[in-house]
Amino acid sequence: CPSLPVTAIRWMHLKHPFRQMQEALLRGDGCLEWLETTGSSRADLGRWAVRRGSRFALVKRLAQSVVYALVIIWRLASVRALLRREAAALKRRRFDLVLKTCCFGPDHPAGNQDFYFGDLQQRLSRRGLRVLLLCGDVRGGDLAAFARAHVSTGEPARLPELCLVHPLVPLRVLAQQLRACFRLRRIAARAADPLVKRISLLASQDCLAPDTAWASLFFSVGEQAIRTWRPRAFVTPYEGQAWELCARWGAKTADTACLTVGYQHTAVFRESLALLAPAGEGKRVRTVPDVVLGLGERTLDLMRAGHARHRTRLLRFGSFRFQPRAALGPAPASRRTVLVTPEGIASEIRILFTFALACARRLPSHTFVLRCHPEVPMAAALRLVDAGLARKPNIVLSDGPIEEDFARASGLLYRGSSTG
């Protein structure tokens, strides 16, 4: 079922770590609705789960998809009205490159450096290239405040990505979701393999989910960006996210000559098949980038074989976060300070913060500095763990410069974060 809503399903792409849905499928646990957004344990799921494939679950998903489409229509219309002058001014300009980034609320990072691309936009401008940065808020907060903060008709040029999506696009996406849903249910009915049957039933409902509809909108972001500015290249982060594939698909639909570029900016694990061996066959594959910018030779070596059949060009690019080694040796153990840095994943935050709390109770002479990924505010992270965590005297909740946390720590507790 090679359709946009299926591509937009989050768990359809294998990343590190595995999603709970993928683990359940591999274990053969049946068709449970995993509450990934809250990081619920299996005990919690016994109270909240519904059997996927049931008529009740399907009707519930259908109702959610209709309501969500109406909400998104309103949000799109609002942001277009709010920034109509700025968007019109930018659409009259020409840009050689369009960078798609993710932001964390209305505040700009220190030094006006983008979280993913750093000062790349300014560096390219100094080389005579006209660059536009498309911004999206992964926290989903105040849309008006975010839109005002991330629009600039000067240099560097910025525009909220939602300005490119027509308010009626969610209705088209909803129609695509419904077609994919019923096609997947027919596939499930005919499937002899029990795993194929389970996956098809799960996908038939999750292609109607709000997250899927949201990721599908990035097809229009990529398509309209290329049709509006005809850039030479369209650049996104490269993590194997569903929205990235949809955006590249849209860009190639608008102009096959435009280079799609993925910036592999974080750690690569053997489970990250969305990066190591991207799916798709034949010359018409539009979701795999034409060029991959890698952190270094080791990550490129990991990705080389899986990208060879797509004829993807791999280039060593590096990271603006790189700093020469400042320390002459290991941090002195006498500091007894441990920095804890989970990724922006609810289940991982719960695991690492809960473990840090257990250590803090047993090691009162040690200090544990807890730091969240920018995608997850500390207040949201604390709701995932024991209420007593913030009251422990040897636990510090950090939101200052990460360099200060590095300077005071003697150890680091992490799982997959590139902070490591």
C-alpha positions as CSV (number, residue, x, y, z in Angstrom):
1,C,0.0,0.0,0.0
2,P,2.5,2.6,-1.1
3,S,0.4,5.7,-0.2
4,L,1.2,8.9,1.6
5,P,-0.8,8.1,4.9
6,V,1.1,4.7,5.2
7,T,4.4,6.5,4.8
8,A,3.3,9.0,7.4
9,I,2.7,6.3,10.1
10,R,5.4,6.9,12.8
11,W,6.0,3.2,13.7
12,M,6.3,2.2,10.0
13,H,10.0,3.2,10.1
14,L,12.5,1.5,12.3
15,K,14.6,3.8,14.4
16,H,16.6,3.6,17.6
17,P,15.1,2.8,20.0
18,F,12.3,0.6,18.8
19,R,8.8,2.0,19.4
20,Q,6.7,0.0,21.8
21,M,4.3,-0.8,18.9
22,Q,7.2,-2.4,17.0
23,E,8.2,-4.4,20.0
24,A,4.7,-5.6,20.5
25,L,4.4,-6.7,16.9
26,L,7.7,-8.6,17.1
27,R,6.7,-10.4,20.3
28,G,3.3,-11.2,18.8
29,D,1.5,-9.6,21.7
30,G,-1.7,-9.0,19.7
31,C,-3.3,-5.8,18.5
32,L,-3.1,-3.4,21.5
33,E,-3.2,0.4,21.2
34,W,0.0,1.5,22.8
35,L,-0.1,5.0,24.4
36,E,3.3,6.0,23.2
37,T,2.8,9.7,23.8
38,T,2.6,9.1,27.6
39,G,5.2,6.4,27.8
40,S,2.7,4.1,29.5
41,S,3.8,0.8,31.0
42,R,2.2,-2.5,30.1
43,A,0.3,-2.4,33.3
44,D,-1.2,1.0,32.5
45,L,-2.1,-0.3,29.0
46,G,-4.4,-3.0,30.5
47,R,-6.7,-0.2,31.6
48,W,-6.6,2.0,28.5
49,A,-5.9,-0.3,25.5
50,V,-8.5,-1.3,23.0
51,R,-8.4,-4.2,20.6
52,R,-7.3,-2.9,17.2
53,G,-9.3,-4.2,14.3
54,S,-12.5,-3.9,16.3
55,R,-15.3,-1.8,14.9
56,F,-15.3,0.4,18.0
57,A,-11.6,1.3,17.5
58,L,-12.1,2.0,13.8
59,V,-15.1,4.3,14.5
60,K,-13.1,6.1,17.2
61,R,-10.2,6.7,14.8
62,L,-12.6,7.9,12.1
63,A,-14.1,10.4,14.5
64,Q,-10.6,11.6,15.6
65,S,-9.5,12.1,12.0
66,V,-12.5,14.2,11.1
67,V,-12.2,16.4,14.2
68,Y,-8.4,16.8,13.7
69,A,-8.8,17.8,10.1
70,L,-11.2,20.6,11.1
71,V,-8.8,21.8,13.8
72,I,-5.8,21.8,11.4
73,I,-7.9,23.7,8.8
74,W,-8.5,26.4,11.4
75,R,-4.9,26.6,12.4
76,L,-3.7,26.8,8.8
77,A,-6.1,29.5,8.0
78,S,-5.1,31.5,11.1
79,V,-1.4,31.4,10.4
80,R,-1.8,32.3,6.7
81,A,-4.0,35.3,7.7
82,L,-1.5,36.4,10.4
83,L,1.6,36.3,8.1
84,R,0.0,37.0,4.7
85,R,2.2,40.1,4.1
86,E,5.5,38.5,5.2
87,A,4.7,35.3,3.2
88,A,3.9,37.2,0.1
89,A,7.1,39.2,0.4
90,L,9.2,36.0,0.7
91,K,7.3,34.3,-2.1
92,R,8.4,37.1,-4.5
93,R,12.1,36.4,-3.7
94,R,14.3,33.7,-5.1
95,F,16.2,31.2,-3.0
96,D,18.9,28.7,-4.0
97,L,18.4,26.5,-1.0
98,V,15.5,25.8,1.3
99,L,16.3,24.3,4.8
100,K,13.6,22.7,6.8
101,T,14.3,22.7,10.5
102,C,12.5,22.0,13.8
103,C,12.2,24.5,16.6
104,F,11.2,24.3,20.3
105,G,8.7,27.1,20.9
106,P,9.0,30.8,20.0
107,D,12.4,31.4,21.6
108,H,15.4,31.4,19.4
109,P,18.5,29.5,20.6
110,A,21.6,31.3,22.0
111,G,23.5,33.3,19.3
112,N,20.5,32.8,16.9
113,Q,22.0,29.4,15.9
114,D,19.6,26.8,14.7
115,F,19.4,23.7,16.8
116,Y,20.0,21.4,13.8
117,F,21.9,23.6,11.2
118,G,23.7,26.0,13.5
119,D,24.9,29.0,11.5
120,L,24.8,27.1,8.2
121,Q,22.3,29.6,6.7
122,Q,24.6,32.5,7.5
123,R,27.7,30.7,6.2
124,L,25.9,29.9,2.9
125,S,24.8,33.5,2.6
126,R,28.3,34.7,2.9
127,R,29.2,32.5,-0.1
128,G,26.5,34.2,-2.2
129,L,23.8,31.6,-1.8
130,R,20.2,32.7,-1.1
131,V,18.8,30.5,1.7
132,L,15.4,30.2,3.3
133,L,14.8,28.5,6.6
134,L,11.4,26.9,7.1
135,C,10.5,26.5,10.8
136,G,8.2,24.2,12.6
137,D,7.3,24.0,16.3
138,V,7.6,20.4,17.6
139,R,6.1,21.4,20.9
140,G,2.9,22.5,19.3
141,G,2.4,25.5,21.6
142,D,1.0,29.0,20.9
143,L,0.9,29.1,17.1
144,A,0.6,32.9,16.8
145,A,3.5,33.5,19.1
146,F,5.7,31.0,17.3
147,A,4.7,32.4,13.9
148,R,5.6,36.0,14.8
149,A,8.9,34.9,16.3
150,H,10.0,32.8,13.4
151,V,9.3,35.0,10.4
152,S,11.8,37.3,8.8
153,T,11.8,38.9,5.4
154,G,15.4,40.2,6.0
155,E,18.6,38.2,6.4
156,P,18.5,35.4,7.5
157,A,15.1,34.7,5.9
158,R,12.7,32.6,7.9
159,L,9.2,31.4,7.5
160,P,6.9,29.1,9.5
161,E,6.3,26.0,7.4
162,L,2.5,26.1,7.9
163,C,2.3,29.2,5.7
164,L,2.9,26.9,2.7
165,V,0.0,24.6,3.3
166,H,-3.4,25.6,1.9
167,P,-6.2,25.3,4.5
168,L,-8.1,22.8,2.4
169,V,-5.2,20.3,2.2
170,P,-6.3,18.5,5.4
171,L,-9.5,17.5,3.5
172,R,-7.4,15.9,0.7
173,V,-5.3,14.2,3.3
174,L,-8.4,12.9,5.1
175,A,-9.6,11.4,1.8
176,Q,-6.2,9.7,1.3
177,Q,-6.3,8.3,4.8
178,L,-9.8,6.8,4.3
179,R,-8.7,5.1,1.0
180,A,-5.5,3.7,2.6
181,C,-7.5,2.5,5.6
182,F,-9.9,0.4,3.6
183,R,-7.2,-0.9,1.3
184,L,-5.2,-2.0,4.3
185,R,-8.2,-3.8,5.8
186,R,-8.6,-5.7,2.5
187,I,-4.9,-6.7,2.6
188,A,-5.3,-7.9,6.2
189,A,-8.3,-10.0,5.2
190,R,-6.4,-11.8,2.5
191,A,-3.0,-12.1,4.3
192,A,-1.9,-15.6,5.2
193,D,1.1,-14.5,7.3
194,P,-0.1,-13.5,10.8
195,L,2.5,-10.8,11.1
196,V,1.4,-9.2,7.8
197,K,-2.2,-9.4,9.0
198,R,-1.4,-7.7,12.4
199,I,0.6,-5.0,10.8
200,S,-2.0,-4.3,8.1
201,L,-4.8,-4.1,10.8
202,L,-2.7,-1.8,12.9
203,A,-1.8,0.4,9.9
204,S,-5.4,0.5,8.8
205,Q,-6.3,2.4,11.9
206,D,-3.1,4.3,12.5
207,C,-3.2,5.8,9.0
208,L,-6.2,7.7,10.4
209,A,-4.4,8.9,13.5
210,P,-3.7,12.7,14.1
211,D,0.0,12.1,14.1
212,T,-0.3,10.5,10.7
213,A,-2.3,13.4,9.3
214,W,0.2,15.9,10.6
215,A,3.2,14.1,9.0
216,S,1.2,13.9,5.7
217,L,1.0,17.7,5.6
218,F,4.8,17.8,5.0
219,F,4.2,16.5,1.6
220,S,2.5,19.9,0.8
221,V,5.3,21.7,2.6
222,G,7.9,20.1,0.4
223,E,5.8,20.4,-2.8
224,Q,4.9,24.1,-2.3
225,A,8.4,25.1,-1.3
226,I,9.8,23.7,-4.5
227,R,7.0,25.1,-6.7
228,T,7.3,28.5,-5.1
229,W,11.0,29.1,-5.1
230,R,12.5,26.5,-7.5
231,P,15.6,26.0,-5.3
232,R,18.5,23.9,-6.3
233,A,18.3,21.8,-3.1
234,F,15.8,21.0,-0.3
235,V,17.5,20.1,2.9
236,T,16.0,18.4,6.0
237,P,17.5,16.6,9.1
238,Y,17.9,12.9,8.4
239,E,16.7,10.8,11.3
240,G,14.3,8.4,9.5
241,Q,11.2,10.4,10.7
242,A,7.9,9.9,8.8
243,W,7.5,13.6,8.1
244,E,11.0,13.7,6.4
245,L,10.0,11.1,3.9
246,C,6.7,12.9,3.2
247,A,8.5,16.2,2.7
248,R,11.0,14.7,0.2
249,W,8.2,12.9,-1.6
250,G,6.4,16.3,-2.0
251,A,9.6,18.0,-3.2
252,K,10.3,15.4,-5.9
253,T,6.7,15.6,-7.0
254,A,7.1,19.3,-7.7
255,D,10.5,19.0,-9.4
256,T,12.5,15.8,-9.8
257,A,15.6,17.9,-10.7
258,C,15.7,19.5,-7.2
259,L,18.2,17.8,-5.0
260,T,16.8,16.4,-1.8
261,V,19.4,16.4,1.0
262,G,19.3,14.7,4.4
263,Y,21.6,15.9,7.2
264,Q,22.5,12.9,9.4
265,H,23.2,14.8,12.6
266,T,23.0,12.3,15.4
267,A,24.1,8.9,16.4
268,V,23.4,5.9,14.2
269,F,22.5,2.5,15.7
270,R,22.2,-0.9,14.1
271,E,18.5,-0.8,14.7
272,S,18.1,2.4,12.7
273,L,17.1,0.7,9.5
274,A,15.3,3.8,8.3
275,L,18.8,5.3,8.0
276,L,20.9,2.3,7.3
277,A,18.7,0.7,4.6
278,P,15.9,3.1,3.5
279,A,13.0,1.3,1.9
280,G,11.9,1.6,-1.7
281,E,12.7,0.0,-5.1
282,G,13.2,1.3,-8.6
283,K,13.9,4.7,-10.1
284,R,10.6,6.3,-8.9
285,V,11.6,6.2,-5.2
286,R,11.1,9.8,-4.0
287,T,11.5,9.4,-0.2
288,V,15.2,8.6,-0.2
289,P,17.5,11.7,-0.3
290,D,19.7,12.3,-3.3
291,V,22.5,13.4,-1.0
292,V,23.3,12.4,2.6
293,L,25.4,14.8,4.7
294,G,27.0,12.6,7.4
295,L,28.7,13.4,10.7
296,G,31.9,11.5,9.8
297,E,33.3,8.5,8.0
298,R,32.1,6.0,10.6
299,T,28.5,6.9,10.2
300,L,28.8,7.1,6.4
301,D,30.4,3.6,6.4
302,L,27.3,2.3,8.3
303,M,25.0,3.9,5.7
304,R,26.9,3.3,2.5
305,A,25.7,-0.2,1.6
306,G,22.0,0.5,2.2
307,H,22.1,3.7,0.1
308,A,24.1,2.2,-2.8
309,R,21.1,0.8,-4.6
310,H,19.5,4.2,-4.5
311,R,22.6,5.8,-5.9
312,T,22.6,8.3,-3.0
313,R,25.7,10.5,-2.7
314,L,27.3,10.4,0.8
315,L,29.3,13.4,1.9
316,R,31.2,13.9,5.1
317,F,29.8,17.1,6.6
318,G,30.5,17.2,10.3
319,S,28.6,19.1,13.0
320,F,28.5,22.7,14.1
321,R,28.4,21.3,17.7
322,F,31.9,20.0,17.4
323,Q,34.4,21.5,19.8
324,P,38.1,20.6,20.3
325,R,38.7,18.6,23.4
326,A,38.9,21.0,26.4
327,A,39.8,18.5,29.1
328,L,43.3,17.1,29.5
329,G,42.0,13.9,31.3
330,P,39.0,12.3,33.0
331,A,37.0,14.5,35.3
332,P,38.0,14.0,38.9
333,A,35.7,11.5,40.7
334,S,35.7,13.8,43.7
335,R,33.1,16.0,42.0
336,R,30.5,13.2,42.4
337,T,28.2,14.9,39.9
338,V,26.4,12.9,37.3
339,L,24.7,14.5,34.3
340,V,21.6,12.7,33.1
341,T,20.5,13.3,29.4
342,P,17.7,11.3,27.9
343,E,16.4,11.8,24.4
344,G,13.1,13.4,23.7
345,I,11.2,10.1,24.2
346,A,8.7,9.7,27.0
347,S,9.7,6.1,27.8
348,E,13.4,6.9,27.9
349,I,12.9,9.9,30.1
350,R,10.9,7.8,32.6
351,I,13.6,5.1,32.6
352,L,16.6,7.3,33.1
353,F,15.1,9.8,35.5
354,T,13.6,7.0,37.6
355,F,17.0,5.3,37.8
356,A,18.7,8.6,38.7
357,L,16.2,9.1,41.5
358,A,16.9,5.6,42.8
359,C,20.7,6.3,42.7
360,A,20.2,9.7,44.4
361,R,18.4,8.0,47.3
362,R,21.2,5.5,47.8
363,L,24.1,7.9,47.1
364,P,23.4,11.1,49.1
365,S,27.0,12.2,48.6
366,H,26.4,12.4,44.8
367,T,24.6,15.1,42.8
368,F,22.5,14.2,39.8
369,V,21.9,16.9,37.2
370,L,18.8,16.2,35.1
371,R,18.5,17.8,31.7
372,C,15.8,17.4,29.1
373,H,15.9,17.3,25.4
374,P,14.6,20.7,24.1
375,E,11.6,18.9,22.6
376,V,10.3,18.0,26.1
377,P,9.8,20.8,28.7
378,M,11.0,19.8,32.2
379,A,7.5,20.2,33.6
380,A,6.2,17.6,31.1
381,A,9.1,15.3,31.9
382,L,8.5,15.5,35.7
383,R,4.9,14.3,35.1
384,L,6.4,11.0,33.8
385,V,8.3,10.1,37.0
386,D,7.9,10.0,40.8
387,A,6.5,13.2,42.2
388,G,9.3,13.3,44.9
389,L,12.1,13.6,42.3
390,A,12.1,17.4,42.3
391,R,12.3,17.6,46.1
392,K,15.4,15.5,46.5
393,P,18.2,17.8,47.7
394,N,20.9,16.0,45.6
395,I,18.9,16.3,42.3
396,V,19.3,19.4,40.2
397,L,16.9,20.3,37.3
398,S,19.0,22.1,34.7
399,D,17.8,24.4,32.0
400,G,21.0,26.5,31.6
401,P,23.8,26.3,29.1
402,I,24.8,22.6,28.6
403,E,28.5,23.7,28.7
404,E,28.0,24.6,32.4
405,D,26.6,21.1,33.1
406,F,29.6,19.5,31.3
407,A,32.0,21.6,33.4
408,R,30.6,20.5,36.7
409,A,29.9,16.9,36.0
410,S,32.2,13.9,36.6
411,G,30.0,11.3,34.8
412,L,27.3,11.1,32.2
413,L,24.2,8.8,32.2
414,Y,22.6,8.5,28.7
415,R,21.3,5.9,26.3
416,G,21.2,7.2,22.7
417,S,21.5,11.0,22.9
418,S,24.1,12.6,20.8
419,T,25.0,14.6,24.0
420,G,27.2,11.6,24.7
